[in-house]
């Protein structure tokens, strides 16, 4: 699970750099992301699962790890994550199998974090 931890660490480091060097744009992005995740007609957990499905389809490792973590923190079960993966599989086919592997690695890492 070192790879998952490294992805999170790299994201935090890069985000810190962006906050220092492009503070207004970065703040606007983070505000948009925060507002998009808030309770609305869709629950925050469902929104994270949607974000995860999109992340799988666009093959963004960082997004996959972070949205798996957030979905897990919002109470998503392994079954819900796997169903999200199945939906992504129907959209992109076998090209997402490696990305689904990343979801499972991240979920396993973050599951231990909660215990």
C-alpha positions, 0 to 999 in steps of 0.5 A, a space after each residue: 500500500 506504499 503506492 497509495 500512501 505515496 499518491 496521497 503524499 504527492 497530492 498534498 505536496 503539490 497542492 501545497 505548492 499550488 496554494 503558495 504559488 497560485 493561491 486564488 485559482 487553487 482556492 477557487 478550485 477547492 471551494 468548487 470541489 467542496 461545494 459540489 460534494 455538499 449535501 443536495 439532492 444527492 448524498 455526499 457519499 453518492 457524489 464521491 462514488 460518482 466522482 470515483 466512477 469518473 476517475 476510473 474512466 479517465 484513468 487518474 490514479 490520484 483521483 481514484 485514490 482520493 475519491 476511494 478514500 473520501 467515499 470510504 470515509 463517507 461510509 461507502 462499503 466495498 460492495 458499493 465501490 465494486 458496483 461503482 467499478 462495474 459501472 465504470 467497466 461498462 463505460 470503458 471496458 477492460 481498459 479500466 481493470 488496472 484502475 479497479 485494482 487501484 480502487 481495491 488497493 486504496 480501499 484496503 489501505 483506508 479500511 485499515 486506517 479506520 480500524 
